[in-house]
């Protein structure tokens, strides 16, 4: 059910869904709250919304956020730009000392992965662009 509810492209709907995960135990038992948050965060439309929501709720009780390590890995999986990196780095600086070791390690791991992904894009972007351009032109010419 979480997956179906999180398929919306409407940010208002996704935001309401996150709100239910926090405030409505009759809709989402504690055990399902993380699934709801991760479902929203797995959507390209909801990823940033879920990350912003997690940051806003970070100091809330475990009732709201449950397994924070799982949330960090699940939500940040699609983050790879320099702006994303800077935002997550700032988040670590702000909350890192209050995190448990597992959560801090997961966040550090995601930051390293984000750095590696950004480095890969920087090192390979032109080559990939050239490859795509030549393949698209070849197929376009062959179709005519």
N, C-alpha and C positions, 0 to 999 in steps of 0.2 A: 504494500500500500504506500509506503514512504516514497518509493520510486515514482509511482504514478502521480502522487500529489506534487512532487518536485519537478515535474515536466513542464510546468507552465513557463511561459516567456514573460509573464506579467510580474514585475518586481513586487507589486503590492501583494499579490497572492503568495509569492515566496516569502516575503517578509511576515505575513500573517502566519504562515506555516512555521517559521522560526519562533514566532511569539507563542504559538501553541506548544512547541517543544519546551518552552520555559515555564509557561504559566498554567497549562491545563493537563494535569496528571490523568484526568479521565480520558483524554484523547491519546496522550503519549505517556505511558508509564515510564518511570525513570530509566528502565532498561532500553527503551526505544528512543529516548531523546537524542542520543548520539547518532542513531541511524537516520533520524529526521534531518539533523544538521548536516550530516555527510551527504545525504541525498540532495539537498539543496546545493551544497558545495560542489557536487560532482557535475552539475549543469553549468555550461558556459555562461548562462544568464545569471546563475545564482552564486557562482564561485566567489566573486568579490563581495557580494552581499553577505554571504556566510562568513567570510573572513572578517569583515567589518563587525558583524554581529558577535563573533567569538571574542574579538578584541574588547568590545563594549561590555561583554559579560564575564570577562576573565576573572574578576575578583568575586564573582558570584559563587554560591555554594556548589558543591559537586553534584547536587541535584540537577543543576542546569547543564553543566558541561561534562559530567561523567569522566570518561577516559580522555584526558586532554592530549596525551601523546597520540592517540588514534586520530583525534580531530586535526591536529597539526599536520600529520602525514597525509591525511585524506584531503584536506582543503588546499594545502599548499602545493600539492602535486602538480597543479596546472599553472603555477606561478614561475616565470622564468625571465621576465624583463628586468632591466636595471632598476626601474621604478619599484617593481615588486620586491626586489632584493632590498632596496633601501627601506621600504616600509616594514618588512619583516625584521630587518636588522634593528630598526628603531624599536620595534615591539620587544625584541629580545633584550635590548638595553633597558627598556622601561620595566619589564616584568621578570627578567631572567633570574634575579636573585631570589624571587619568591617561588620559583618553579622547583618541582622535585627533579631529581637527577635524570629520570627517564624522559621527562618532558623536555628538559633543557637539552639533553642529548638529541632528541628527535628534532628539535628546532635547529640545533647546530648542524645536524645532518642535512636538513632541508636547505639551509643557507649554503652549505657547500655544494649541494646539487644544483641550486639556482646559479651559483657562480660558475660551475662547470658548464651548465646549459648556455648561459650568456656568453661564455668564452667560446663554446662551440659555434654558436651563431655568428659571433664576430669573426672567427677564423674561417668559416665555411659559407657564409651568406653569399658572397660574390660567386663562388664556384657553383653553388646550388642554383642561384638565379640564372647563371649562364647555361647550366645543364637544362633547366626547365625551359628557358627561352629557345634553345636549339631544338629540343624535342617537340615543343608545341609548334614551332615553325615548320619542322619536318612533317609532322602529322597534318598540319594545315595545308601545306603544299601538296602532300600526297592525296588529300581529299579532293582537291580541285583537279 
